[in-house]
Amino acid sequence: MKYLFLDDERNPTDVTWLHDFDPTLDWAVVRSFDEACGYVVNHGIPDVISFDHDLGVGRSGKDFANWLINYDLDHGIMPDGFSFTVHSMNPIGRRNIQSLLQTYIADKNS
C-alpha cells in the first residue's frame, strides 16, 4: 500500500491527536500542493492520504483535494478502497476537506 502525508511542517510522528492514525506506516511526506500533485502524477493516487489544510503561503490541502478529484475524473485511477484522514488542526478546513472527499467517494461508488 502507498501512503501520502501532506503537511508543510509536521511529520507523521507528530500527529498524536488522531486515534486511528498510524505514524509508523511508510508515509511519503510532501510539503506543498505542488509536491502533492507531483507525487500523484509520478506514482499514482496512493491508497491513503493524510491531509493538512493550512500549507503556509499558497494553496491549501483543500485545493489539493479538489485537484485530486479532478485528476481522478480525468484518469480514473483512484484505487479501490481509497481512504483518507485529515490531521489538520484547522476545524473549518478539516470539515471542508472531509465533506468534499466523502461526497466524491460516495458518488463515485454509487
N, C-alpha and C positions, 0 to 999 in steps of 0.2 A: 504494500500500500504506500501511496505517496501522501505526505503531509506538508502543508504550506502554512507558515506563520507570518502574518503581515503586521508589523509594528515598527514604528520609526525609532523606538528607544529600548523597549523591553525585549527580553529573551523568553523562551518558553518556561524556563525555570523560575521566572519572576511572577508567573501567573499562579497565585496561591489562593485566589478568592473563588474560583470555579470548582465545584465538587467533582464534575465529570471530565475534567481536563487532565490529560496525562503528559506532563512535561518531559518524560523520558523517551517518548517516541522520537523517531528520526525526522525531526522537523527541518524543512528547508526554510530558512529565515530570509525574508525580504523586507526592505526598509522603506519602500515608497510605492506609490501607484505604478510608476514606470517599471520598477523591478518586478512587481507582481505580474503585470501584463507580460513582460519579457519571459518570466518563468513559465507562464501558461503557453505562450507561443512556442517556446522551445521544448517543453516537457509535457504538454497537455494539461488538462484540468486535473488537479490532484483529487484523491479520494476524500480528503478532509482539508478544510481551510479554517484557520482561526483568524478572525478579523479584529483589528483595532480600527476605531473610527477616525480619530484625530492623528494625522500623519505629519504634523508640522505644517510648514508652508506648502500650499498647493492642494492637490486633490486628496480626497478622503477615502476611507475604507468603503463608504457607501458608493463613491464614484467607481471603485474597483468592482464592487458587487454589480453595479449597472453594466460595466464593461463586460464582466464575466457572463452575464445573461445574454448580452448581445453577441458575444463570441460564440456561445453555445447555440444560439439561434442560427448563426451563420454556418457553424461547423458541425453541430450535433454531436459533440464529443464528451459531454458531461457523463462521468461514469455512473453506472447503475449503483445505487446505494450511496451516492454523493451525500456528504454531510458537512455541516459547518458549526462553528461556535463563534460567539462574539465576546471577546475578552475585554472589550473597551470599557473604560470607567465612565464614559460619557453616556448617561442613561437615554437621552433622546437619540443620539447616534446609534446606540446599540439596538433600540427598538426599530429604528428605520431600516437598518441592515437586516435584522431578523424578519421583519414584515415583508420586505422586498424579496428576499430569498425564499421564505416559506411559501409565499404566494406563487412565485415562479415554479418552484419544485412541485407544488400541489397541482398546478395547471399542467405542467409537463407530464406528470404521472397519471393524469385523469383521462 
